[in-house]
Amino acid sequence: MKANLQHIDEIRFFTIHLILINHWTYSLYLAESGFDNTFVNFFFEITSPALSLISGYLFFYKTKDHFNFPKKLRSRFHSLIVPYLFWTCIFFVIYFLMKEISLHVFHVKYWYNPVQPINFSNLLASLADPPLVNFWYLQNLILIIPFNFLIYYLVRNKYIFSVFFSLIICIYAFKWFNIYFQPRFLPYYLLGCFFGYHEKFLPRIRLNYAYSIAIIPLLFYATSQTIYLEYSSIPVIILKILIVFFFVFCIYNLFDSHQNSLLFTYLKKYKVYSFFLFAIHTFMFAIVQRALLRLGANDFLHNKYFTLLFQVVSLVGVLYLTFLLASFIRSRFPKFFLFITGR
């Protein structure tokens, strides 16, 4: 997090790719393939927390001199609330149609939850429990908006913020009472708010390729040792927070040190589709993977190497189709694209 935030979009876009890996096994669960999700769980505890950290940072960045809360509200309304309502409502209808087709044409159920009739009450219920499972994160971002005014006064004083943050950690650790906000969101968002307000930046170090290669397994090891630990004690919560900071620190410096790399070039080129990919990827996985399952892939999922190939092919297919669709909408209907992506 340098002063000019030059790699924030790339880090966020890269993290969204890891979220895709988190979600690429849903169809395999429905197909009862017995897929080992150990690899997937490497990223489960760092993706949403990293995005939460970045979101809090950006909301309060450079607000020390002037905090224009009404302007922030308008910005969040266009960039967050409107796209959330659009995607939730449109997929409420799309999932109804897809489930009906699966049941009455193919006579199989590759979907979670039963078919819900299209009516106003079910539409409202979908806003609270959206058909897109990854939208829990956007829900947390939306519901934290009114509290940002209070957070602003907390982050201004380091000692008051420290007491409040410690209280939040204790609530999660000792389960004193239920907080709506998930532990994978709130602590990281609060820290992002604090560092954004005080304009704290990540240390910058130059990494050659040898150090870059060495740091990746270290990151994997750190995350793999904590993925099954719950937010049930203060040391564990602090450890998880440190690992997320380590992840963001590593990714930032890897990108900063290798800005001419193929990966960074790819992220920089397609980062404009970041929100679109986040919003639609679970649906695209359903389309791509379940089509492959219907074509016969389901008969070979007992082989772990074929299953891995199935996952990689479906991931590439999802990325390709998503960018193709996003590019078409952006070029033909630019205002609509900006509307649904909050830009």
C-alpha positions in Angstrom: 0.0 0.0 0.0 2.2 2.8 -1.3 1.2 6.4 -1.1 -0.1 6.3 -4.7 -1.7 2.8 -4.2 -0.4 1.8 -7.6 -0.8 -2.0 -7.1 -4.1 -2.1 -5.2 -6.2 -3.0 -8.2 -3.9 -5.8 -9.3 -3.8 -7.2 -5.7 -7.5 -7.1 -5.5 -7.9 -8.7 -9.0 -5.4 -11.4 -8.1 -7.3 -12.2 -4.9 -10.5 -12.5 -6.8 -8.8 -15.2 -8.9 -8.0 -17.1 -5.7 -11.7 -16.8 -4.7 -12.5 -18.5 -7.9 -10.3 -21.4 -6.8 -12.2 -21.4 -3.5 -15.4 -21.9 -5.4 -14.4 -24.2 -8.2 -15.4 -27.4 -6.3 -19.2 -26.7 -5.8 -20.2 -28.8 -8.8 -17.9 -31.6 -7.7 -19.7 -31.7 -4.3 -23.0 -31.9 -6.1 -21.7 -34.7 -8.3 -20.5 -36.5 -5.1 -17.0 -37.0 -6.6 -15.2 -37.2 -3.3 -12.8 -34.4 -4.4 -10.1 -33.6 -1.9 -10.4 -29.8 -1.2 -7.2 -29.5 0.7 -5.6 -27.4 -2.0 -8.6 -25.1 -2.1 -8.5 -24.5 1.6 -5.1 -22.9 1.3 -6.8 -19.7 0.1 -10.0 -19.8 2.1 -8.8 -17.8 5.0 -6.8 -15.1 3.2 -9.0 -14.1 0.2 -12.0 -12.4 1.8 -10.0 -11.0 4.7 -7.5 -9.5 2.2 -10.3 -7.8 0.3 -11.8 -6.5 3.5 -8.5 -5.0 4.5 -8.2 -3.3 1.2 -11.8 -2.0 1.2 -11.4 -0.4 4.7 -8.1 1.1 3.6 -9.6 2.7 0.5 -12.7 4.0 2.3 -10.6 6.0 4.8 -7.5 6.8 2.7 -6.7 10.5 2.9 -9.6 11.4 5.1 -7.5 12.8 7.9 -7.9 16.4 6.7 -11.5 16.1 5.6 -14.0 13.2 5.9 -16.9 13.9 3.4 -19.3 11.2 4.7 -22.2 12.1 2.3 -19.9 11.9 -0.7 -18.7 8.5 0.6 -22.3 7.3 0.9 -23.1 8.4 -2.6 -20.0 6.6 -3.9 -20.9 3.4 -2.1 -24.4 3.6 -3.3 -23.3 3.6 -7.0 -20.3 1.3 -6.6 -21.7 -1.3 -4.2 -25.5 -1.1 -3.4 -26.8 -0.7 -7.0 -24.6 -3.6 -8.4 -25.6 -5.8 -5.5 -29.3 -5.2 -6.1 -28.9 -5.8 -9.9 -26.9 -9.0 -9.6 -29.0 -10.5 -6.8 -32.3 -9.8 -8.6 -31.2 -10.9 -12.0 -29.8 -14.2 -10.7 -32.9 -14.8 -8.6 -34.7 -15.2 -12.0 -31.8 -16.9 -13.8 -31.4 -19.5 -11.1 -35.1 -20.2 -11.1 -35.0 -20.9 -14.9 -31.8 -23.0 -14.7 -33.2 -25.2 -11.9 -36.4 -25.7 -13.7 -34.5 -26.8 -16.9 -32.3 -29.1 -14.9 -35.2 -30.8 -13.2 -37.7 -31.0 -16.1 -35.4 -31.5 -19.1 -32.3 -33.3 -17.7 -34.1 -34.8 -14.7 -31.1 -34.1 -12.5 -30.4 -31.6 -9.7 -27.0 -30.0 -9.9 -28.1 -27.1 -7.7 -28.2 -26.2 -4.1 -31.6 -25.5 -2.5 -35.0 -26.3 -4.0 -36.7 -24.3 -6.7 -38.3 -21.2 -5.3 -41.4 -19.7 -7.0 -40.9 -16.3 -8.5 -42.8 -13.9 -6.3 -42.2 -10.7 -4.5 -41.6 -12.3 -1.0 -39.0 -14.7 -2.4 -37.3 -11.8 -4.3 -37.0 -9.9 -1.0 -35.7 -13.0 0.7 -33.0 -13.4 -2.0 -31.6 -9.9 -1.1 -31.0 -11.2 2.4 -29.8 -14.6 1.2 -28.5 -14.0 -2.3 -28.3 -16.9 -4.8 -24.7 -15.9 -5.5 -22.9 -17.4 -2.4 -19.9 -15.1 -2.6 -22.2 -12.1 -2.1 -22.0 -12.5 1.7 -18.9 -10.3 1.5 -20.8 -7.5 -0.3 -23.6 -7.8 2.3 -21.0 -7.1 5.0 -19.6 -4.2 3.1 -23.1 -2.7 2.6 -24.2 -3.1 6.2 -21.0 -1.6 7.6 -21.6 1.6 5.7 -23.7 3.3 8.4 -21.1 2.4 11.0 -18.3 4.1 9.0 -19.2 7.4 10.5 -18.6 6.0 14.0 -15.4 4.2 12.8 -14.1 7.5 11.6 -14.1 8.9 15.2 -12.6 5.7 16.5 -9.6 5.6 14.1 -8.7 9.2 14.8 -7.5 8.2 18.3 -5.1 5.3 18.4 -5.8 4.4 22.0 -9.6 4.4 21.7 -9.3 2.4 18.5 -7.0 -0.1 20.2 -9.5 -0.7 23.0 -12.4 -1.0 20.6 -10.5 -3.4 18.3 -9.5 -5.5 21.3 -13.2 -5.7 22.4 -14.1 -7.0 18.9 -11.4 -9.6 19.1 -12.7 -10.7 22.5 -16.3 -10.9 21.3 -15.2 -13.3 18.5 -12.8 -15.3 20.7 -15.1 -15.8 23.7 -18.4 -15.7 21.8 -20.0 -13.2 24.2 -22.7 -12.5 21.7 -23.4 -12.7 18.0 -22.1 -10.0 15.7 -23.7 -10.1 12.2 -20.4 -9.4 10.6 -18.2 -12.4 9.9 -14.9 -12.8 11.6 -13.3 -13.1 8.1 -14.5 -9.5 7.5 -14.8 -7.1 10.5 -11.4 -7.3 12.1 -9.6 -6.9 8.8 -11.9 -4.1 7.7 -11.3 -2.2 10.9 -7.6 -2.5 10.5 -7.8 -1.4 6.9 -9.8 1.7 8.1 -7.2 2.5 10.7 -4.2 2.2 8.3 -6.0 4.0 5.6 -6.9 7.0 7.8 -3.3 7.2 9.1 -1.9 6.6 5.6 0.3 3.7 6.7 2.0 1.9 3.8 3.4 -1.5 3.3 7.2 -1.8 3.4 8.7 -2.0 0.0 11.5 -4.4 -0.7 13.0 -5.5 -4.0 12.6 -9.2 -4.6 14.7 -11.0 -7.1 13.4 -14.2 -8.7 15.1 -16.5 -6.2 13.5 -14.8 -3.2 10.2 -14.6 -5.1 10.2 -18.4 -5.7 11.1 -19.0 -2.0 8.4 -16.8 -0.6 5.5 -18.7 -2.3 5.9 -22.0 -0.4 6.4 -20.1 2.8 3.1 -18.4 2.2 1.4 -21.8 1.4 2.8 -23.3 4.6 1.7 -20.4 6.8 -1.9 -20.6 5.5 -2.1 -24.4 5.5 -1.2 -24.5 9.2 -4.2 -22.3 10.2 -7.0 -23.1 7.7 -8.8 -25.4 10.1 -8.4 -23.2 13.2 -11.6 -21.4 14.1 -11.8 -17.8 15.4 -12.2 -19.1 18.9 -9.2 -17.7 20.8 -7.3 -14.5 20.8 -3.9 -16.0 19.8 -5.5 -17.7 16.8 -7.3 -14.6 15.6 -4.1 -12.6 15.9 -2.2 -15.3 14.0 -4.8 -15.3 11.2 -4.6 -11.5 11.0 -0.8 -11.6 10.7 -1.0 -14.2 8.0 -3.3 -12.0 5.9 -0.9 -9.1 6.3 1.9 -11.4 5.3 -0.1 -12.4 2.2 -0.8 -8.8 1.2 2.8 -7.8 1.9 4.2 -10.7 -0.2 1.8 -10.1 -3.1 2.5 -6.4 -3.2 6.2 -6.8 -3.2 6.1 -9.6 -5.8 4.1 -7.4 -8.1 6.2 -4.4 -7.4 9.4 -6.3 -8.1 8.2 -8.0 -11.3 6.0 -5.4 -13.0 7.0 -6.8 -16.4 6.0 -10.4 -15.6 3.4 -12.2 -17.5 1.1 -12.4 -14.5 1.3 -8.7 -13.6 0.7 -7.8 -17.3 -2.3 -10.0 -17.4 -3.8 -8.5 -14.2 -3.1 -5.0 -15.3 -4.8 -5.6 -18.7 -7.9 -7.2 -17.4 -8.4 -5.6 -14.0 -11.2 -3.5 -15.4 -13.3 -6.7 -15.3 -12.5 -7.3 -11.7 -16.0 -6.8 -10.2 -17.7 -8.4 -13.2 -15.6 -11.6 -12.6 -16.3 -11.6 -8.9 -20.1 -11.2 -9.5 -20.6 -13.8 -12.2 -18.0 -16.5 -11.6 -20.1 -18.9 -9.5 -22.7 -18.8 -12.2 -20.1 -19.3 -14.9 -18.7 -22.3 -13.0 -22.2 -23.8 -12.9 -22.6 -23.4 -16.7 -19.1 -24.7 -17.6 -18.6 -27.4 -15.1 -22.1 -28.8 -15.2 -22.1 -28.9 -19.0 -18.9 -30.9 -18.8 -20.5 -33.3 -16.2 -23.5 -33.8 -18.5 -21.1 -34.6 -21.4 -19.6 -37.5 -19.5 -16.9 -36.0 -17.2 -18.9 -37.3 -14.2 -17.8 -40.9 -15.1 -14.1 -40.1 -14.7 -14.0 -38.0 -11.5 -12.8 -41.0 -9.5 -9.4 -40.3 -11.0 -7.7 -37.5 -9.1 -5.6 -36.5 -12.1 -8.6 -36.3 -14.4 -10.4 -34.3 -11.7 -7.5 -31.8 -11.5 -7.6 -31.5 -15.3 -11.4 -31.0 -15.1 -10.8 -28.2 -12.6 -8.1 -26.4 -14.6 -10.0 -26.6 -17.9 -13.2 -25.3 -16.3 -11.2 -22.5 -14.6 -9.7 -21.4 -17.9 -13.1 -21.7 -19.6 -14.7 -19.5 -16.9 -12.1 -16.8 -17.3 -12.3 -16.9 -21.1 -16.1 -16.8 -21.3 -16.3 -14.1 -18.5 -13.8 -11.8 -20.2 -15.5 -12.4 -23.5 -18.9 -11.5 -22.2 -17.6 -8.5 -20.2 -15.7 -7.2 -23.2 -18.8 -7.5 -25.4 -21.0 -5.6 -22.8 -18.4 -3.0 -22.2 -17.9 -2.3 -25.9 -21.6 -2.4 -27.0 -23.2 -1.1 -23.8 -20.6 1.0 -22.0 -23.0 2.8 -19.7 -24.7 -0.4 -18.7 -21.4 -2.1 -18.0 -20.4 0.8 -15.7 -23.9 0.5 -14.0 -23.6 -3.2 -13.2 -19.9 -3.0 -12.1 -20.2 0.1 -9.9 -17.6 2.1 -11.9 
